[in-house]
């Protein structure tokens, strides 16, 4: 996490090849530890004892990730199996006011 953005390294992966997400918990405050991508069927809360998640993407495109409160956001590009980029871009959900709008912070420890 940098600021309010999820940073994936590398920023693109290939469809049909297993991906291991490894979270740097030391740089993930509060609700940023819970990552969701509904379209990829990903919902994971990282902890110091459990900071990895493995999945195999079965579709190509640019996919949106967020914390459960939509305060932290990022995208991951999933390339076609042959390495070409798909034209599909998932629409990002609108930011909600469920996380401390008008106050300081999200109230979830972040």
TILUM-720289 format. One record per residue (C-alpha): x, y, z. Coordinates in pm, whole numbers, plus 50000, padded with zeros to 5 digits. Example, Ala and Ser with C-alpha at 12.3 -4.5 7.8 and 13.67 -1.06 7.14 Angstrom:
512304955050780;513674989450714;
//
This chain:
500005000050000;501275034649907;499035062650027;495555049149955;496605027049663;497324990149639;500544985449445;500954951749275;504434940849174;504454930348900;501494951148784;500394924948531;500074887148533;498884861248280;495524844148263;495454807148362;498764809248552;498644807548935;499344840549110;500614843749466;499784876849635;502134883649925;501164913350140;503704935350316;501704938250638;504114964150781;502884988850516;499164980450538;497225000550795;493744991950921;491164982450662;493764980650381;494504945350503;491134933550375;491254931449995;488274924549770;487814919349397;484264906449340;484734900348969;487754878049038;485974862349337;488694874149576;488024883149937;490984880750173;492034896550501;495784895650547;497444892650887;500984888551016;500314851051041;498594848450702;499954873250447;499564853250123;496734844649887;496924822949577;494494823749286;494434814848919;492874842248705;490484827648448;489754859848258;491834887748111;491464925148154;492084952748405;490464944348738;489624966149034;490624958649394;489504977149707;489304973350081;485854965850221;485365002850291;486605013949946;489265036450101;492175017249948;492015009049578;494124994749301;494054976248972;495724945048842;496144938048471;495594902048371;497024895248027;495734868847788;497584835547808;499714846047510;500774878447683;498564902747490;496514928747672;492744925647680;490544955947607;488324947547905;488454972648190;486274966248493;484344996748609;485425008648952;482575011049201;481745045849316;483375056049640;480985053749930;480655075650234;480715045450463;484225051750586;484525083250786;483385108850530;483905143050679;486015129950968;489635120751013;490255085250903;488035055750850;487545045251210;488895010651134;492395016151265;493765031350946;
//
